[in-house]
Amino acid sequence: MPPKRKASRVAAESDEAFQELFQPEYKGKKLTDEINTAEDKWNLLPAFLKVKGLVKQHLDSFNYFVDTDLKKIIKANELVLSDVDPEFYLKYLDIRVGHRSKTPNDKLVLMPPHQCRLRDLTYSAPIFVDVEYTRGRKIIVHTDLEIGRMPIMLRSNKCILDGADDNTMARYDECPLDPGGYFIVNGTEKVILVQEQLSKNRIIVEADEKKGIVQASVTSSTHERKSKTYVITKNDKIYLKHNSISEDIPIVIILKAAGITSDLEILQLVCGSDPNYQDLFVVNFEEAARLEVFTQQQALNYVGKRVKTIRRAGAPKLSQLQEGIEAIATTIIAHLTVSDLQFKEKALYIATMARRVIMTMHNPTMVDDRDYVGNKRLELAGQLMSLLFEDLFKKFNSDFKANIDKVLKKPSRTSEFDALLSINIHSNNITMGLNRAISTGNWSLKRFKMERAGVTHVLSRLSYISALGMMTRISSQFEKSRKVSGPRALQPSQFGMLCTSDTPEGEACGLVKNLALMTHITTDDEELPIKKLCYMLGCEPILGVDSATLHDEGNFGIHVNGTLVGTTRFPGKFVENFRKLRRTGKVSAFISIHTNTHQQAVHIATDGGRICRPLIIVENGKSKVTAEHLLKLKKGEWAFDDFLVHGLVEYLDVNEENDSLIALYEENINENSVPTTHLEIEPFTVLGAVAGLIPYPHHNQSPRNTYQCAMGKQAIGAIAYNQFRRIDTLLYFMVYPQQPMVKTKTIELIDYDKLPAGQNATVAVMSYSGYDIEDALVLNKASIDRGFGRCQVVRKNTIQLKRYPNHTKDILSGMRVDEHGNPIFPHQALGPDGLGEVGARIENGQIYANKFVPTNAGESALGGASEPTNVESHRETPAYYKGPEPSYVDQVMMSVSDNDQALIKVLLRQTRRPELGDKFSSRHGQKGVCGIIVQQEDLPFNDMGISPDIIMNPHGFPSRMTVGKMIELISGKAGVLNGTLEYGTCFGGSKLEDMSKILVDKGFSYSGKDMLYSGITGECLQAYIFFGPIYYQKLKHMVLDKMHARARGPRAVLTRQPTEGRSRDGGLRLGEMERDCVIAYGASQLLLERLMISSDAFEVDICNKCGLMGYNSWCTTCKSSENIIKMTIPCAAKLLFQELLSMNIAPRLRLGDVF
Amino acid sequence: MSDNIVGIEYNRVTNTSSTDFPGHQASGDFSWDIEKFKQNFDIDIKYLTERTANFDLVHIDTSIANAFRRIMIAEVPSVAAEAVYMFMNTSVIQDEVLAHRIGLIPLKVDPDLLSWVDKTQDENNRYTEDNTIVLSLDVVCTKNPNAPKNSTNAKELYRNSHVYASDLKFEPHGSQLEKFKNNPVVPADPNILLAKLRPGQEISLRAHCILGIGSDHAKFSPVATASYRLMPVIDIREPITGALAVNFQKCFPPGVIGINDQGEAYVQDARKDTVSREVLRHEEFDGKVKLGRKRDHFIFNVESTGAMSPEEIFFKSVRVLKNKVEYLRNCPIGQ
């Protein structure tokens, strides 16, 4: 009977619940009110971004590096000893960046980052160390010794902008919306892109089905070394393979060498009691028996014999046995440390690898997926900097050691030697090393034989979005050229972690990814406390586990960072308890735990570089975040971290995500046999920052969103609040940028509405004039007159005034005047100081900096010193402006660079109105060039007299299927009529029905189609025209930068053919395919003209007797002028003949009459 | 007269072109007759304000009505700044952008008082007192010493922090002193923001304003827009009554459809209709109503930018059209 009673109680309860529903007010809300948790939980996202920001991953990583990792590096390399003087030592006690020991909270005032940009300096802070060393008999402690300067990541906790409010930022000439996360090295902004790699210290099992090979591999990576260990099958037998062992070692032998001598125990460790596995494994025992390896001693000898030894000179030679021990202790699976020759852990690790291989041999589906995001780790700026710094620091120490050894070697010294005097000599090495690596992007570390190029990139400042997009970019280590689809494909496990749309097209497609909006990348956490915690939660320590029961059914191994640390019989309970502790904040929120039932294992990960994201915890079918919590958030009482602390929200990495059931919406939560564990905060966070700009992306064909992601970065707009203070090589500004009528929540979150890149154009989707085919656009001239699409191009020109060793220097000189006293044409823009005047118009061929170089600059200082210096003569080397359109001088900056040389930057500005051929694009991957500019009166107009800014051809729609663009138009039109900004947020946004309703209410057709009148005839158009605002971006590709034509011009020196390329005023090549056409057509005279006469015609004297080329009507070979014939050949042909002659081949011409 | 109605169907517009020219149709002559035109043609002025005019041209050919529209937009001359000479500009706004903004300001000048600028002349002799009006803008931003404490409002903290169109000052030259004595040149809208300044920043410039036409540059267009729409026609074919009538009424903007005492819908004022075609979406009105527009009834709407009154603009468009016709008539080809 009890069940029935329970049922009736539930019924009664639900009745009551119903009664409550019928009340006009239910828990303070009316029935008509939406349940606000579902609606308002998105507020967690801005809260998250407020705490984390979009580039938090970079900042966290760098902060971790300077605060924690540096100290670890110092600890690992703390002692410098001398080979000469055993008494001497120097010990590093502490290291700090940016502040002295006495004033831990007072950061040193650094040069503001913007000054570094302008003056081509490096934004860096001093690195201080505290050292303890011996001077004679005394031990001296010295604090705050500067050993170099560290480039500082902007807005990291060492940056002066850390925690600065908008006013402070303004005072430093910084944009408060600038995300930071980059370095400034020699005045250029450099980003260290996030690098994606296969995870370290984890077993990855792969199979080659064709060859029947199964291999388990693990890349061990520690501070000291990196090595890769394989367990592979060969002829169904299992071997261990390692780079430092010349031959594959049978698995049984390696296990015996590691101290598991009993065959039974080996079988138990690898196969457990599963007969299938045992059958597969027994062959390996035969192999070991055949090789007569039975004891550990024999096994160690066997291994030792096959170790490739690279011994440093002077090191004692080891016996085979010792080699074997050494190999097992240090080289194989190097990330496990062995103490007191206790090899058990290592043996277990190898056994686990072997077990994974056996499992895969038995069941091929047990392989791991390399492309699975859970098997990837992201390497950030901090890790890369730490590798670099450790390398440099080691070099610094060895240089220092060499230096003191040299001094200490001297038998008698006059005074006591102070080691500190020689430490300063090398301090430049660290500074320069760091600067060079960041500015060139070449990470070359001898320790790991790492040689990586292209690690850093110049931060693209084309627009705010392009800079932001760069900060969230992830580059993969795969080669671009390889034709594999796996690593490029969209992985289901990317959901919510990596943007599904934002990837470039072409060769890097799928290899370069972007982070999604709400992600966090972990940093390393301590492993030891977690191990201890496991034991406290009922995990049996692995060293105490009986081998026989290790792989018993229901006995789960517990792995911490891939290493087996113990077992438990109650994995469910264990995981639950662990998670409880994490939710209460007893354990770091970024430690993940998940169960793998196939491997009977619980995995705990504490390592850095995992991507994770926050999710709302669901318990008993209810979201733990309720309206009350959100109210607190809205009121500002709670921040995002409070949700973490109170266990309402937690971070899951990809592996743990796969262990959970995540509901997209609140209504999807269920309590079935597999209950929902988490609730998504906002579904649109599957997209990244750049893809988040697209309105209604869920209505578009997916490649269109990808195209827009690429184009959004090329859009001209506002760059930053300090954009007019910046002096960059090339900058584009839009004169009147507008925020889009149809926004998305992402747009507001990333402040695109404050730094937009585009304008709301009224678009008529119709055919007009025929100049709109192939995606060309028709622009309204009146709109352009009024400022539509107007942009500015600002270009930097740098002039350096050098000083020469002979005390001469470059100078600037004023203008030269003609006979009327007016400045000569090239000097018209100059001021009295020899620099362009701000505001002056400067045309092609005019000078913006009248620089003079001393004629004797190359002479040595010694000779010139005696001569009088005032008779210096100078040569004119002015900087000419080159360009089809004039520019205006925007700014002139004079400063002094690092090496005391005058640095002058002249900023030239052009304001451009749109013209034929300029490129525009909507936010839906629909790009087009301007095909014609039409007078306003010729354009169609509607009842209200509105004529379109842009006419777009309707053929752009059917094949592209960008329905989102149509909905954007309708929403935008409704917004304009209603005076509101509408939303086109992904998986949400303003509903089309509501928008149509607004249109009808305002007297327009529900469909967005209006009746238009032709501007030319004045009659009504026979079709209704889809008409309304769409946000259009002007892209950086403008005709003015590309136009090129040439009649005559420069030629290459060697071949005398016209030069190539626009920048060299080159010719337009009649290529081989064009040549084929001319040949096929039979236009031989045209061919002759194009290929020779207009190119490199060369008159040459040919001796018809010897067939060689003569000179000046004289054949030098025949010593006569008798048979000389003048003819014209291409200079390239002449060159070929001469080159052949030079290699002892005589090409002889035999000339005959043609006609 | 149904052939005079442009048909508004659910998904297309029919009967858009007029066919009333001589010999086209068996019924009717349609040959041009000035007397007949005089008799038929009708102008009905709905309202006139300083900036807007709304009037109907009835029984006129589309081509003529459209010609007026086009001329008003593009060919009626007006005055705008063309050359801006910068003496000082330390504001954040760039010279070109500031000049562009000044160019777009509508000026209250009678264009008839100026003559055309001869573009063939070189720049030094091009502008004379007969064809050019000089406006000057000289503003320096300073701190306001008696600004209220804790104020964050730039207008309170600084003087001349905002530069408006009204800061442009007319500089009469020569005969202009007399000519513009009673109506000095001022921007039509004084509150157009030109630039924002902060203490220490300064703008000093002269703008030369000349006569031009809208097809040259939109700044010379005397209208914000000038356009027309056709008179809507709502033809209720079958009586619509009761609840249906209420629904029918809702398909139109308020005031278009009335419901009489019998609960029957009738057309109250078709002119107010925006032709949203909402009624065509609803099946229940299928066949009961026919929408259309009168092809020769043009409801003109002229919005002046403020330099001239809208009616003046229209008259000028007529003058321009007359001149064009005169030119054509004198063309040798025409003879």
Interface residues (C-beta under 8 A of the other chain):
Chain A: F724 V735 K781 A782 S783 D785 R786 G787 R790 Q792 G839 Y888 D890 R909 T911 Q935 Q936 E937 D938 F941 D943 M944 G945 I946 S947 L999 V1000 G1003 F1004 S1005 Y1006 M1011 Y1013 G1015 T1017 G1018 E1019 C1020 L1021 Q1022 A1023 Y1024
Chain B: V6 I8 N11 R12 V13 T14 T16 S17 S18 T62 S63 A65 N66 A67 R69 R70 I73 A74 M86 N89 V92 Q94 D95 E96 V97 H100 L104 G214 S215 H217 A218 K219 S221 T225 A226 S227 Y228 R229 L230 P253 T274 V275 S276 R277 E278 R281 R293 N301 E303
